[in-house]
C-alpha cells in the first residue's frame, strides 16, 4: 500500500503561487486591452474605422452572455458536484480554485493562436472563450471527484487547458468545423479526458464502493441548485460565440427546446428503470441537462424546432440509461471509476452532438463539410484520451498529496471542517431516547 502524504502546507502554496506568478508575468508580456483598432475576425472583434466608444458598446453587447456563462462555471458546475455527503466544501471550493486559475491560463493558451502585433487583445469574446476552456477542466474534475488532491487538480488544469487549446485551434481554425455550443471540443473532450485520467488513477481499493461515495437528502438538494442554474443558462452557453445575431437567436431557441424535451425523456426513463417506478435524483440532476450538451454542435444550424427537440429527447434517454446500466460496467469491467457520471452527461451526449452536426452539415443546414465535422469529433476524442492518459501518469506521481483510499470523498483531509459529528451523535442518542420513551 503506497504511503500518501496529504499535508499540503508547502506543496499547495508553492504550486499555487508559482503558477500564479508565472501567469502574471506572461500577462505582463502578452496581454493588452482590445482597443478595437485591429482588423480581423477571431470572433466578434475588430472593425476598421470604428470609434472606441462604439467599439466598447459593441463589445458590451456580449456582456450578458458572458455573465450567464460565468454563472454556469462557478455556481452551476460547483453545486452540481455537491451531491457527495461529505465533500461539499471541495466540490464548490475547488471548483472555484480551478476555474479562477483556468480562466487565466485559458486566456493565454487560446490567445497565443490569435496574437495581434505580438499581443493578446483581451475583450469580452476572449474572456467568454477563457471560461469555456475552464469548463473542460470542471467536467474532467467530475470524473475524479473525491479521489484527488487540490495540487493534482491544479496540475490537471494547466495540462488540460493547454491540450484543449491545441485541439480547439485545430478544429475551429484548421479544419473549419462548426461547433458553436462545443459538444465536441468541450463536452466530449472534457469527459473523455477525465475518464482517461480516472482510468490511470484507478484505485482497486474502491472497487466495492466507499461509505462516503453517496449522497444524503440535503446534499442532493444542493446539487439540484447546480442543475437548475445550468439548465436555465445553457442557451447562453450554446449561443455566446455564434457569428451573427441571427445565429445567436437560432442557438438560443434550439437549446431551449432541446433542454425541455430532454427533461421529459429523462424523467420517463428514470421512472421506467427504477424500483417501483420511482424517480432517481442522480438521473434528474444530470440527465435533464444532456439536451444542452447534445444540441451544442447544431445549435446555430437551421435544424428546425423539431430537430432540436428530437436531439434533446434522445439525449435524455441515453444519458439516463447510461447512469443506470453503463456506469457500473465501466467501473467493474474497465476500471473507470467515474464519480459524477460525466460519461453519461457530457461524454455520450457530446458524441451524439458531434454526430448530429455531421448529419446536419451533410444535409446543408450550415456551410461546411461533413468530413471536417467527423475529423473534428475524432480529433477531440483522440486529444482527450491520449492527453488524459499522459496527464493521469503525471498526476499519479506520489508527490502531489493525493488522499489514501479510506480518506477519499472526505473534505476533512484538505479542509478545516466544522464539528458536526458530535451533533449527529447527540441527535441519534436523542432519537433513541425518544423512541424508548414512546415504546415504554
Order of alpha helices (4+ residues) and beta strands (2+ residues): alpha-beta-alpha-alpha-alpha-alpha-beta-alpha-alpha-alpha-alpha-alpha-alpha-alpha-alpha-alpha-alpha-alpha-alpha
